[in-house]
Amino acid sequence: MNVILIFCDTWRRDYSGAYGNGWIRTPHMDRFAAGATVFENAYLGSYPTLPCRREVVTGRYEFP
């Protein structure tokens, strides 16, 4: 199994064609998402970037 994990800090998902936006063109990301698993609902326990990434990768709540 191959895993590619993409983190985007200041990217809004509603600005991507893969999530239904028709007026902004993101053809490469749309093609990638068509053959991948796309998470529609993902929730994190913290907001700052580094603790948030650590939580996603380890599955543990990290930020006090």
mmCIF file of the N, C-alpha and C atoms, coordinates in Angstrom:
data_MODEL
# 
_entry.id   MODEL 
# 
loop_
_atom_site.group_PDB 
_atom_site.id 
_atom_site.type_symbol 
_atom_site.label_atom_id 
_atom_site.label_alt_id 
_atom_site.label_comp_id 
_atom_site.label_asym_id 
_atom_site.label_entity_id 
_atom_site.label_seq_id 
_atom_site.pdbx_PDB_ins_code 
_atom_site.Cartn_x 
_atom_site.Cartn_y 
_atom_site.Cartn_z 
_atom_site.occupancy 
_atom_site.B_iso_or_equiv 
_atom_site.pdbx_formal_charge 
_atom_site.auth_seq_id 
_atom_site.auth_comp_id 
_atom_site.auth_asym_id 
_atom_site.auth_atom_id 
_atom_site.pdbx_PDB_model_num 
ATOM 1   N N  . MET A 1 1  ? 0.836   -1.172 0.000   1.00 0.00 ? 1  MET A N  1 
ATOM 2   C CA . MET A 1 1  ? 0.000   0.000  0.000   1.00 0.00 ? 1  MET A CA 1 
ATOM 3   C C  . MET A 1 1  ? 0.880   1.233  0.000   1.00 0.00 ? 1  MET A C  1 
ATOM 4   N N  . ASN A 1 2  ? 0.604   2.149  -0.911  1.00 0.00 ? 2  ASN A N  1 
ATOM 5   C CA . ASN A 1 2  ? 1.316   3.417  -0.973  1.00 0.00 ? 2  ASN A CA 1 
ATOM 6   C C  . ASN A 1 2  ? 0.426   4.516  -0.409  1.00 0.00 ? 2  ASN A C  1 
ATOM 7   N N  . VAL A 1 3  ? 1.016   5.407  0.365   1.00 0.00 ? 3  VAL A N  1 
ATOM 8   C CA . VAL A 1 3  ? 0.265   6.491  0.974   1.00 0.00 ? 3  VAL A CA 1 
ATOM 9   C C  . VAL A 1 3  ? 0.931   7.812  0.632   1.00 0.00 ? 3  VAL A C  1 
ATOM 10  N N  . ILE A 1 4  ? 0.144   8.737  0.133   1.00 0.00 ? 4  ILE A N  1 
ATOM 11  C CA . ILE A 1 4  ? 0.597   10.111 -0.085  1.00 0.00 ? 4  ILE A CA 1 
ATOM 12  C C  . ILE A 1 4  ? -0.293  10.981 0.775   1.00 0.00 ? 4  ILE A C  1 
ATOM 13  N N  . LEU A 1 5  ? 0.300   11.658 1.721   1.00 0.00 ? 5  LEU A N  1 
ATOM 14  C CA . LEU A 1 5  ? -0.443  12.504 2.643   1.00 0.00 ? 5  LEU A CA 1 
ATOM 15  C C  . LEU A 1 5  ? -0.134  13.956 2.312   1.00 0.00 ? 5  LEU A C  1 
ATOM 16  N N  . ILE A 1 6  ? -1.157  14.721 1.963   1.00 0.00 ? 6  ILE A N  1 
ATOM 17  C CA . ILE A 1 6  ? -0.968  16.113 1.567   1.00 0.00 ? 6  ILE A CA 1 
ATOM 18  C C  . ILE A 1 6  ? -1.538  17.011 2.658   1.00 0.00 ? 6  ILE A C  1 
ATOM 19  N N  . PHE A 1 7  ? -0.687  17.854 3.211   1.00 0.00 ? 7  PHE A N  1 
ATOM 20  C CA . PHE A 1 7  ? -1.105  18.850 4.200   1.00 0.00 ? 7  PHE A CA 1 
ATOM 21  C C  . PHE A 1 7  ? -1.020  20.223 3.559   1.00 0.00 ? 7  PHE A C  1 
ATOM 22  N N  . CYS A 1 8  ? -2.069  20.981 3.684   1.00 0.00 ? 8  CYS A N  1 
ATOM 23  C CA . CYS A 1 8  ? -2.088  22.356 3.171   1.00 0.00 ? 8  CYS A CA 1 
ATOM 24  C C  . CYS A 1 8  ? -2.575  23.254 4.292   1.00 0.00 ? 8  CYS A C  1 
ATOM 25  N N  . ASP A 1 9  ? -1.745  24.194 4.722   1.00 0.00 ? 9  ASP A N  1 
ATOM 26  C CA . ASP A 1 9  ? -2.091  25.046 5.853   1.00 0.00 ? 9  ASP A CA 1 
ATOM 27  C C  . ASP A 1 9  ? -3.108  26.127 5.508   1.00 0.00 ? 9  ASP A C  1 
ATOM 28  N N  . THR A 1 10 ? -2.908  26.823 4.428   1.00 0.00 ? 10 THR A N  1 
ATOM 29  C CA . THR A 1 10 ? -3.761  27.961 4.122   1.00 0.00 ? 10 THR A CA 1 
ATOM 30  C C  . THR A 1 10 ? -4.628  27.716 2.899   1.00 0.00 ? 10 THR A C  1 
ATOM 31  N N  . TRP A 1 11 ? -4.909  26.494 2.612   1.00 0.00 ? 11 TRP A N  1 
ATOM 32  C CA . TRP A 1 11 ? -5.691  26.127 1.441   1.00 0.00 ? 11 TRP A CA 1 
ATOM 33  C C  . TRP A 1 11 ? -7.125  25.852 1.850   1.00 0.00 ? 11 TRP A C  1 
ATOM 34  N N  . ARG A 1 12 ? -8.067  26.416 1.121   1.00 0.00 ? 12 ARG A N  1 
ATOM 35  C CA . ARG A 1 12 ? -9.481  26.162 1.397   1.00 0.00 ? 12 ARG A CA 1 
ATOM 36  C C  . ARG A 1 12 ? -9.983  25.101 0.451   1.00 0.00 ? 12 ARG A C  1 
ATOM 37  N N  . ARG A 1 13 ? -10.588 24.046 0.997   1.00 0.00 ? 13 ARG A N  1 
ATOM 38  C CA . ARG A 1 13 ? -11.035 22.935 0.166   1.00 0.00 ? 13 ARG A CA 1 
ATOM 39  C C  . ARG A 1 13 ? -12.126 23.338 -0.803  1.00 0.00 ? 13 ARG A C  1 
ATOM 40  N N  . ASP A 1 14 ? -12.908 24.364 -0.479  1.00 0.00 ? 14 ASP A N  1 
ATOM 41  C CA . ASP A 1 14 ? -13.961 24.794 -1.395  1.00 0.00 ? 14 ASP A CA 1 
ATOM 42  C C  . ASP A 1 14 ? -13.395 25.565 -2.593  1.00 0.00 ? 14 ASP A C  1 
ATOM 43  N N  . TYR A 1 15 ? -12.094 25.771 -2.627  1.00 0.00 ? 15 TYR A N  1 
ATOM 44  C CA . TYR A 1 15 ? -11.438 26.381 -3.776  1.00 0.00 ? 15 TYR A CA 1 
ATOM 45  C C  . TYR A 1 15 ? -10.781 25.342 -4.678  1.00 0.00 ? 15 TYR A C  1 
ATOM 46  N N  . SER A 1 16 ? -11.232 24.101 -4.596  1.00 0.00 ? 16 SER A N  1 
ATOM 47  C CA . SER A 1 16 ? -10.681 23.013 -5.396  1.00 0.00 ? 16 SER A CA 1 
ATOM 48  C C  . SER A 1 16 ? -11.802 22.310 -6.157  1.00 0.00 ? 16 SER A C  1 
ATOM 49  N N  . GLY A 1 17 ? -11.526 21.963 -7.392  1.00 0.00 ? 17 GLY A N  1 
ATOM 50  C CA . GLY A 1 17 ? -12.511 21.238 -8.179  1.00 0.00 ? 17 GLY A CA 1 
ATOM 51  C C  . GLY A 1 17 ? -12.821 19.867 -7.620  1.00 0.00 ? 17 GLY A C  1 
ATOM 52  N N  . ALA A 1 18 ? -11.878 19.264 -6.912  1.00 0.00 ? 18 ALA A N  1 
ATOM 53  C CA . ALA A 1 18 ? -12.094 17.933 -6.320  1.00 0.00 ? 18 ALA A CA 1 
ATOM 54  C C  . ALA A 1 18 ? -13.196 17.958 -5.271  1.00 0.00 ? 18 ALA A C  1 
ATOM 55  N N  . TYR A 1 19 ? -13.464 19.111 -4.698  1.00 0.00 ? 19 TYR A N  1 
ATOM 56  C CA . TYR A 1 19 ? -14.512 19.246 -3.692  1.00 0.00 ? 19 TYR A CA 1 
ATOM 57  C C  . TYR A 1 19 ? -15.728 19.994 -4.223  1.00 0.00 ? 19 TYR A C  1 
ATOM 58  N N  . GLY A 1 20 ? -15.850 20.097 -5.555  1.00 0.00 ? 20 GLY A N  1 
ATOM 59  C CA . GLY A 1 20 ? -17.064 20.625 -6.149  1.00 0.00 ? 20 GLY A CA 1 
ATOM 60  C C  . GLY A 1 20 ? -17.019 22.046 -6.679  1.00 0.00 ? 20 GLY A C  1 
ATOM 61  N N  . ASN A 1 21 ? -15.878 22.723 -6.622  1.00 0.00 ? 21 ASN A N  1 
ATOM 62  C CA . ASN A 1 21 ? -15.801 24.082 -7.140  1.00 0.00 ? 21 ASN A CA 1 
ATOM 63  C C  . ASN A 1 21 ? -15.657 24.019 -8.661  1.00 0.00 ? 21 ASN A C  1 
ATOM 64  N N  . GLY A 1 22 ? -16.525 24.714 -9.373  1.00 0.00 ? 22 GLY A N  1 
ATOM 65  C CA . GLY A 1 22 ? -16.485 24.687 -10.819 1.00 0.00 ? 22 GLY A CA 1 
ATOM 66  C C  . GLY A 1 22 ? -15.811 25.877 -11.468 1.00 0.00 ? 22 GLY A C  1 
ATOM 67  N N  . TRP A 1 23 ? -15.534 26.939 -10.712 1.00 0.00 ? 23 TRP A N  1 
ATOM 68  C CA . TRP A 1 23 ? -14.976 28.134 -11.318 1.00 0.00 ? 23 TRP A CA 1 
ATOM 69  C C  . TRP A 1 23 ? -13.476 28.307 -11.126 1.00 0.00 ? 23 TRP A C  1 
ATOM 70  N N  . ILE A 1 24 ? -12.845 27.458 -10.321 1.00 0.00 ? 24 ILE A N  1 
ATOM 71  C CA . ILE A 1 24 ? -11.387 27.472 -10.185 1.00 0.00 ? 24 ILE A CA 1 
ATOM 72  C C  . ILE A 1 24 ? -10.866 26.156 -10.755 1.00 0.00 ? 24 ILE A C  1 
ATOM 73  N N  . ARG A 1 25 ? -9.897  26.251 -11.653 1.00 0.00 ? 25 ARG A N  1 
ATOM 74  C CA . ARG A 1 25 ? -9.389  25.041 -12.318 1.00 0.00 ? 25 ARG A CA 1 
ATOM 75  C C  . ARG A 1 25 ? -8.215  24.445 -11.540 1.00 0.00 ? 25 ARG A C  1 
ATOM 76  N N  . THR A 1 26 ? -8.376  23.204 -11.121 1.00 0.00 ? 26 THR A N  1 
ATOM 77  C CA . THR A 1 26 ? -7.301  22.447 -10.464 1.00 0.00 ? 26 THR A CA 1 
ATOM 78  C C  . THR A 1 26 ? -7.242  21.063 -11.105 1.00 0.00 ? 26 THR A C  1 
ATOM 79  N N  . PRO A 1 27 ? -6.885  20.967 -12.381 1.00 0.00 ? 27 PRO A N  1 
ATOM 80  C CA . PRO A 1 27 ? -6.992  19.700 -13.104 1.00 0.00 ? 27 PRO A CA 1 
ATOM 81  C C  . PRO A 1 27 ? -6.105  18.586 -12.559 1.00 0.00 ? 27 PRO A C  1 
ATOM 82  N N  . HIS A 1 28 ? -4.909  18.896 -12.133 1.00 0.00 ? 28 HIS A N  1 
ATOM 83  C CA . HIS A 1 28 ? -4.012  17.848 -11.636 1.00 0.00 ? 28 HIS A CA 1 
ATOM 84  C C  . HIS A 1 28 ? -4.499  17.291 -10.306 1.00 0.00 ? 28 HIS A C  1 
ATOM 85  N N  . MET A 1 29 ? -4.916  18.179 -9.419  1.00 0.00 ? 29 MET A N  1 
ATOM 86  C CA . MET A 1 29 ? -5.444  17.724 -8.134  1.00 0.00 ? 29 MET A CA 1 
ATOM 87  C C  . MET A 1 29 ? -6.755  16.953 -8.327  1.00 0.00 ? 29 MET A C  1 
ATOM 88  N N  . ASP A 1 30 ? -7.593  17.399 -9.256  1.00 0.00 ? 30 ASP A N  1 
ATOM 89  C CA . ASP A 1 30 ? -8.855  16.699 -9.519  1.00 0.00 ? 30 ASP A CA 1 
ATOM 90  C C  . ASP A 1 30 ? -8.605  15.293 -10.038 1.00 0.00 ? 30 ASP A C  1 
ATOM 91  N N  . ARG A 1 31 ? -7.649  15.143 -10.941 1.00 0.00 ? 31 ARG A N  1 
ATOM 92  C CA . ARG A 1 31 ? -7.312  13.827 -11.489 1.00 0.00 ? 31 ARG A CA 1 
ATOM 93  C C  . ARG A 1 31 ? -6.738  12.920 -10.393 1.00 0.00 ? 31 ARG A C  1 
ATOM 94  N N  . PHE A 1 32 ? -5.898  13.465 -9.552  1.00 0.00 ? 32 PHE A N  1 
ATOM 95  C CA . PHE A 1 32 ? -5.346  12.692 -8.439  1.00 0.00 ? 32 PHE A CA 1 
ATOM 96  C C  . PHE A 1 32 ? -6.454  12.259 -7.483  1.00 0.00 ? 32 PHE A C  1 
ATOM 97  N N  . ALA A 1 33 ? -7.354  13.179 -7.129  1.00 0.00 ? 33 ALA A N  1 
ATOM 98  C CA . ALA A 1 33 ? -8.440  12.874 -6.191  1.00 0.00 ? 33 ALA A CA 1 
ATOM 99  C C  . ALA A 1 33 ? -9.421  11.850 -6.761  1.00 0.00 ? 33 ALA A C  1 
ATOM 100 N N  . ALA A 1 34 ? -9.586  11.827 -8.075  1.00 0.00 ? 34 ALA A N  1 
ATOM 101 C CA . ALA A 1 34 ? -10.520 10.881 -8.691  1.00 0.00 ? 34 ALA A CA 1 
ATOM 102 C C  . ALA A 1 34 ? -10.095 9.435  -8.462  1.00 0.00 ? 34 ALA A C  1 
ATOM 103 N N  . GLY A 1 35 ? -8.796  9.186  -8.338  1.00 0.00 ? 35 GLY A N  1 
ATOM 104 C CA . GLY A 1 35 ? -8.318  7.829  -8.119  1.00 0.00 ? 35 GLY A CA 1 
ATOM 105 C C  . GLY A 1 35 ? -7.828  7.573  -6.711  1.00 0.00 ? 35 GLY A C  1 
ATOM 106 N N  . ALA A 1 36 ? -8.099  8.499  -5.796  1.00 0.00 ? 36 ALA A N  1 
ATOM 107 C CA . ALA A 1 36 ? -7.593  8.386  -4.431  1.00 0.00 ? 36 ALA A CA 1 
ATOM 108 C C  . ALA A 1 36 ? -8.749  8.362  -3.434  1.00 0.00 ? 36 ALA A C  1 
ATOM 109 N N  . THR A 1 37 ? -8.411  8.180  -2.185  1.00 0.00 ? 37 THR A N  1 
ATOM 110 C CA . THR A 1 37 ? -9.383  8.303  -1.105  1.00 0.00 ? 37 THR A CA 1 
ATOM 111 C C  . THR A 1 37 ? -9.360  9.739  -0.621  1.00 0.00 ? 37 THR A C  1 
ATOM 112 N N  . VAL A 1 38 ? -10.493 10.390 -0.695  1.00 0.00 ? 38 VAL A N  1 
ATOM 113 C CA . VAL A 1 38 ? -10.601 11.790 -0.297  1.00 0.00 ? 38 VAL A CA 1 
ATOM 114 C C  . VAL A 1 38 ? -11.434 11.843 0.975   1.00 0.00 ? 38 VAL A C  1 
ATOM 115 N N  . PHE A 1 39 ? -10.892 12.473 2.002   1.00 0.00 ? 39 PHE A N  1 
ATOM 116 C CA . PHE A 1 39 ? -11.593 12.579 3.271   1.00 0.00 ? 39 PHE A CA 1 
ATOM 117 C C  . PHE A 1 39 ? -12.461 13.828 3.257   1.00 0.00 ? 39 PHE A C  1 
ATOM 118 N N  . GLU A 1 40 ? -13.743 13.652 3.363   1.00 0.00 ? 40 GLU A N  1 
ATOM 119 C CA . GLU A 1 40 ? -14.683 14.768 3.359   1.00 0.00 ? 40 GLU A CA 1 
ATOM 120 C C  . GLU A 1 40 ? -14.837 15.375 4.754   1.00 0.00 ? 40 GLU A C  1 
ATOM 121 N N  . ASN A 1 41 ? -14.745 14.557 5.788   1.00 0.00 ? 41 ASN A N  1 
ATOM 122 C CA . ASN A 1 41 ? -14.901 15.024 7.168   1.00 0.00 ? 41 ASN A CA 1 
ATOM 123 C C  . ASN A 1 41 ? -13.710 14.548 7.988   1.00 0.00 ? 41 ASN A C  1 
ATOM 124 N N  . ALA A 1 42 ? -12.824 15.453 8.301   1.00 0.00 ? 42 ALA A N  1 
ATOM 125 C CA . ALA A 1 42 ? -11.673 15.128 9.131   1.00 0.00 ? 42 ALA A CA 1 
ATOM 126 C C  . ALA A 1 42 ? -11.592 16.187 10.224  1.00 0.00 ? 42 ALA A C  1 
ATOM 127 N N  . TYR A 1 43 ? -11.482 15.759 11.460  1.00 0.00 ? 43 TYR A N  1 
ATOM 128 C CA . TYR A 1 43 ? -11.474 16.683 12.592  1.00 0.00 ? 43 TYR A CA 1 
ATOM 129 C C  . TYR A 1 43 ? -10.191 16.507 13.388  1.00 0.00 ? 43 TYR A C  1 
ATOM 130 N N  . LEU A 1 44 ? -9.626  17.606 13.810  1.00 0.00 ? 44 LEU A N  1 
ATOM 131 C CA . LEU A 1 44 ? -8.389  17.585 14.592  1.00 0.00 ? 44 LEU A CA 1 
ATOM 132 C C  . LEU A 1 44 ? -8.655  18.168 15.963  1.00 0.00 ? 44 LEU A C  1 
ATOM 133 N N  . GLY A 1 45 ? -7.827  17.792 16.905  1.00 0.00 ? 45 GLY A N  1 
ATOM 134 C CA . GLY A 1 45 ? -8.002  18.261 18.265  1.00 0.00 ? 45 GLY A CA 1 
ATOM 135 C C  . GLY A 1 45 ? -7.317  19.580 18.548  1.00 0.00 ? 45 GLY A C  1 
ATOM 136 N N  . SER A 1 46 ? -6.472  20.050 17.638  1.00 0.00 ? 46 SER A N  1 
ATOM 137 C CA . SER A 1 46 ? -5.759  21.303 17.879  1.00 0.00 ? 46 SER A CA 1 
ATOM 138 C C  . SER A 1 46 ? -5.675  22.095 16.588  1.00 0.00 ? 46 SER A C  1 
ATOM 139 N N  . TYR A 1 47 ? -5.359  23.363 16.737  1.00 0.00 ? 47 TYR A N  1 
ATOM 140 C CA . TYR A 1 47 ? -5.322  24.238 15.581  1.00 0.00 ? 47 TYR A CA 1 
ATOM 141 C C  . TYR A 1 47 ? -3.915  24.567 15.095  1.00 0.00 ? 47 TYR A C  1 
ATOM 142 N N  . PRO A 1 48 ? -2.925  24.786 15.919  1.00 0.00 ? 48 PRO A N  1 
ATOM 143 C CA . PRO A 1 48 ? -1.602  25.127 15.384  1.00 0.00 ? 48 PRO A CA 1 
ATOM 144 C C  . PRO A 1 48 ? -1.069  24.017 14.473  1.00 0.00 ? 48 PRO A C  1 
ATOM 145 N N  . THR A 1 49 ? -0.285  24.421 13.515  1.00 0.00 ? 49 THR A N  1 
ATOM 146 C CA . THR A 1 49 ? 0.156   23.508 12.463  1.00 0.00 ? 49 THR A CA 1 
ATOM 147 C C  . THR A 1 49 ? 0.921   22.284 12.973  1.00 0.00 ? 49 THR A C  1 
ATOM 148 N N  . LEU A 1 50 ? 1.957   22.464 13.750  1.00 0.00 ? 50 LEU A N  1 
ATOM 149 C CA . LEU A 1 50 ? 2.786   21.314 14.140  1.00 0.00 ? 50 LEU A CA 1 
ATOM 150 C C  . LEU A 1 50 ? 2.045   20.311 15.027  1.00 0.00 ? 50 LEU A C  1 
ATOM 151 N N  . PRO A 1 51 ? 1.339   20.725 16.074  1.00 0.00 ? 51 PRO A N  1 
ATOM 152 C CA . PRO A 1 51 ? 0.583   19.725 16.836  1.00 0.00 ? 51 PRO A CA 1 
ATOM 153 C C  . PRO A 1 51 ? -0.483  19.039 15.987  1.00 0.00 ? 51 PRO A C  1 
ATOM 154 N N  . CYS A 1 52 ? -1.099  19.780 15.108  1.00 0.00 ? 52 CYS A N  1 
ATOM 155 C CA . CYS A 1 52 ? -2.129  19.225 14.238  1.00 0.00 ? 52 CYS A CA 1 
ATOM 156 C C  . CYS A 1 52 ? -1.545  18.122 13.353  1.00 0.00 ? 52 CYS A C  1 
ATOM 157 N N  . ARG A 1 53 ? -0.425  18.358 12.758  1.00 0.00 ? 53 ARG A N  1 
ATOM 158 C CA . ARG A 1 53 ? 0.225   17.336 11.903  1.00 0.00 ? 53 ARG A CA 1 
ATOM 159 C C  . ARG A 1 53 ? 0.643   16.121 12.720  1.00 0.00 ? 53 ARG A C  1 
ATOM 160 N N  . ARG A 1 54 ? 1.140   16.356 13.897  1.00 0.00 ? 54 ARG A N  1 
ATOM 161 C CA . ARG A 1 54 ? 1.549   15.249 14.758  1.00 0.00 ? 54 ARG A CA 1 
ATOM 162 C C  . ARG A 1 54 ? 0.341   14.388 15.116  1.00 0.00 ? 54 ARG A C  1 
ATOM 163 N N  . GLU A 1 55 ? -0.801  15.002 15.361  1.00 0.00 ? 55 GLU A N  1 
ATOM 164 C CA . GLU A 1 55 ? -2.015  14.247 15.683  1.00 0.00 ? 55 GLU A CA 1 
ATOM 165 C C  . GLU A 1 55 ? -2.458  13.379 14.514  1.00 0.00 ? 55 GLU A C  1 
ATOM 166 N N  . VAL A 1 56 ? -2.408  13.919 13.313  1.00 0.00 ? 56 VAL A N  1 
ATOM 167 C CA . VAL A 1 56 ? -2.833  13.156 12.134  1.00 0.00 ? 56 VAL A CA 1 
ATOM 168 C C  . VAL A 1 56 ? -1.943  11.941 11.924  1.00 0.00 ? 56 VAL A C  1 
ATOM 169 N N  . VAL A 1 57 ? -0.646  12.122 12.049  1.00 0.00 ? 57 VAL A N  1 
ATOM 170 C CA . VAL A 1 57 ? 0.299   11.039 11.758  1.00 0.00 ? 57 VAL A CA 1 
ATOM 171 C C  . VAL A 1 57 ? 0.340   9.997  12.874  1.00 0.00 ? 57 VAL A C  1 
ATOM 172 N N  . THR A 1 58 ? 0.249   10.420 14.139  1.00 0.00 ? 58 THR A N  1 
ATOM 173 C CA . THR A 1 58 ? 0.373   9.471  15.244  1.00 0.00 ? 58 THR A CA 1 
ATOM 174 C C  . THR A 1 58 ? -0.970  8.965  15.753  1.00 0.00 ? 58 THR A C  1 
ATOM 175 N N  . GLY A 1 59 ? -2.051  9.709  15.499  1.00 0.00 ? 59 GLY A N  1 
ATOM 176 C CA . GLY A 1 59 ? -3.361  9.307  16.015  1.00 0.00 ? 59 GLY A CA 1 
ATOM 177 C C  . GLY A 1 59 ? -3.535  9.595  17.489  1.00 0.00 ? 59 GLY A C  1 
ATOM 178 N N  . ARG A 1 60 ? -2.672  10.430 18.045  1.00 0.00 ? 60 ARG A N  1 
ATOM 179 C CA . ARG A 1 60 ? -2.733  10.779 19.475  1.00 0.00 ? 60 ARG A CA 1 
ATOM 180 C C  . ARG A 1 60 ? -2.981  12.268 19.626  1.00 0.00 ? 60 ARG A C  1 
ATOM 181 N N  . TYR A 1 61 ? -3.751  12.610 20.647  1.00 0.00 ? 61 TYR A N  1 
ATOM 182 C CA . TYR A 1 61 ? -4.001  14.014 20.965  1.00 0.00 ? 61 TYR A CA 1 
ATOM 183 C C  . TYR A 1 61 ? -2.730  14.587 21.569  1.00 0.00 ? 61 TYR A C  1 
ATOM 184 N N  . GLU A 1 62 ? -2.203  15.645 20.966  1.00 0.00 ? 62 GLU A N  1 
ATOM 185 C CA . GLU A 1 62 ? -0.879  16.155 21.365  1.00 0.00 ? 62 GLU A CA 1 
ATOM 186 C C  . GLU A 1 62 ? -0.914  17.519 22.017  1.00 0.00 ? 62 GLU A C  1 
ATOM 187 N N  . PHE A 1 63 ? -1.876  18.351 21.705  1.00 0.00 ? 63 PHE A N  1 
ATOM 188 C CA . PHE A 1 63 ? -1.838  19.733 22.182  1.00 0.00 ? 63 PHE A CA 1 
ATOM 189 C C  . PHE A 1 63 ? -2.601  19.854 23.491  1.00 0.00 ? 63 PHE A C  1 
ATOM 190 N N  . PRO A 1 64 ? -1.972  20.402 24.535  1.00 0.00 ? 64 PRO A N  1 
ATOM 191 C CA . PRO A 1 64 ? -2.661  20.478 25.822  1.00 0.00 ? 64 PRO A CA 1 
ATOM 192 C C  . PRO A 1 64 ? -3.812  21.463 25.833  1.00 0.00 ? 64 PRO A C  1 
# 
